[in-house]
Structure formats: structure tokens, C-alpha cells
Amino acid sequence: MTAPSTFGLSSEARNLHWLLTNLVEEVPGIQSVAVVSSDGLLLLSSDPGHTAEARAARDDKPTGPRGSSADLATIVSGIGSLTVGAAKLMTFGGVRHTMVAMEEGSLFVMSISDGSLLGVHGAADCDMSVVAYHMALFVGRAGHVLTPELRNELRKSLETESAGSAR
């Protein structure tokens, strides 16, 4: 993972970046991670895809949904919305987590707070229980700091980063 610049960010935003980096680096089999707001916008990502080298490496060996954090965020948001609707129809309470197992990988979606979601794309051979455990740790540590102000700061940070890499 290519660490995004955290220069100029608040201590809460730097802490979330650090937690995300640790999640990706410490848990075997995690290929990409996205934190998505309740309105479906990407807040934080492990995607190093903002650089040309990362895009080229991704094209040689795809490691995520089309290799893009935006694609992962879209999928996570859609699955989150679908499962919330299903839970309302079934009247079984709120959705805590969702897991989709595929032939070549897995997708995990976990509620953080106020409708925000943590999405993880894992390799086919990842230990699902280890991934779920570490996701729960991330959610427990990150959930209380995802204030409206921090979500806004993270969005602006991603916009600035995207604008800088487009040049």
C-alpha cells in the first residue's frame, strides 16, 4: 500500500489513516479497503491507485474490483443499502456485517456508525474469521471519531489527492 499524505490533516484523520494502513498491512489476504459514508461517498481508502505506477501494476495483476477504490466504494455502498433494506423487511434489527464469498475472493462489509461502512476485498485464501475480527477492531476504534467534521475533512483530502494525481 502506498501511504497517502497525511500532512495538514487533523490528529483524528491521521489516526484513521494509520488504522487503515495497519489493517491492510497486518491482515494477510486483504487486497483493498474502503470506508464509505452513509451517502455512498468514499472517505478513506487503501487504494494506491492514484499513481501511474500503481495503475500499471494493477493492470498486470488485478487485485480488486476493477482495481479502483471508487469501484469498491460503489459496491460497498450498494451492498450496504441492499442489506439494510432486507433487514427492514425482515424486521430482525440492524445489519452488523455482510460477507460475500466468491471463487476468487471475498467481500466483507461492516457497519461503522451513523450509516458509514467499512468494506474489505479479500483474497480467496484469506482467513475470513481473522479478517472479520480485525474489521471489528477497526470499527470499534474508528466509529466514535467519524464525526461530520471528520467526514468532511476526509472527503476534501481525497478530492485534493485526486486533483493532484490528475495533473
Residue pairs with C-beta under 8 A, 6 or more apart in sequence:
1 21
1 24
1 25
1 46
1 48
2 48
2 50
2 51
2 54
3 17
3 21
4 17
4 50
4 157
4 161
5 161
6 13
6 14
6 17
9 17
9 153
9 157
10 150
10 153
12 145
12 147
12 150
13 150
13 153
13 154
13 157
15 145
16 35
16 44
16 142
16 145
16 146
16 150
16 154
17 44
19 138
19 141
19 142
20 33
20 35
20 44
20 45
20 46
20 138
21 46
23 30
23 33
23 46
23 120
23 134
23 135
23 138
24 30
24 32
24 33
24 46
26 134
27 126
27 130
27 131
27 134
28 126
28 127
28 130
29 122
29 123
29 125
29 126
29 127
29 130
29 131
30 46
30 120
30 121
30 122
30 123
30 126
30 131
31 63
31 64
31 105
31 121
31 122
31 123
32 45
32 46
32 47
32 63
32 64
32 65
32 69
32 72
32 120
32 121
33 45
33 46
33 72
33 118
33 119
33 120
33 121
34 42
34 44
34 45
34 46
34 47
34 69
34 72
34 73
34 76
34 118
34 119
35 42
35 43
35 44
35 45
35 112
35 116
35 117
35 118
35 119
35 142
35 154
36 42
36 43
36 73
36 76
36 77
36 80
36 116
36 117
36 118
36 119
37 43
37 115
37 116
37 151
37 155
38 114
38 115
38 116
40 73
40 74
40 77
40 81
41 73
41 155
42 69
42 70
42 73
42 158
43 116
43 146
43 151
43 154
43 155
43 158
44 154
44 158
45 69
45 72
45 73
45 158
46 69
47 54
47 64
47 68
47 69
47 72
48 54
49 55
49 58
49 67
49 68
49 69
50 161
50 162
50 164
50 165
51 165
55 67
58 64
58 67
59 67
63 121
64 71
64 72
64 121
65 71
65 72
65 75
65 121
72 119
72 121
73 119
75 107
75 119
76 107
76 109
76 117
76 118
76 119
77 117
79 98
79 100
79 107
79 109
79 119
80 95
80 98
80 109
80 111
80 115
80 117
83 95
83 98
83 109
84 94
84 95
86 95
87 93
87 94
87 95
94 111
95 111
96 110
96 111
97 108
97 109
97 110
97 111
97 132
97 135
98 108
98 109
98 110
99 106
99 107
99 108
99 109
99 128
99 132
100 106
100 107
100 108
101 128
102 124
103 124
104 124
105 121
105 122
105 123
105 124
105 126
106 121
106 122
106 123
106 124
106 126
106 128
106 131
107 119
107 120
107 121
107 122
108 118
108 119
108 120
108 122
108 128
108 131
108 132
108 135
109 117
109 118
109 119
109 120
110 117
110 118
110 119
110 132
110 135
110 136
110 139
111 117
111 118
111 139
112 118
112 139
112 142
112 143
112 146
113 139
113 143
113 144
113 146
114 146
116 143
116 146
116 151
118 135
118 138
118 139
118 142
120 131
120 135
122 128
122 131
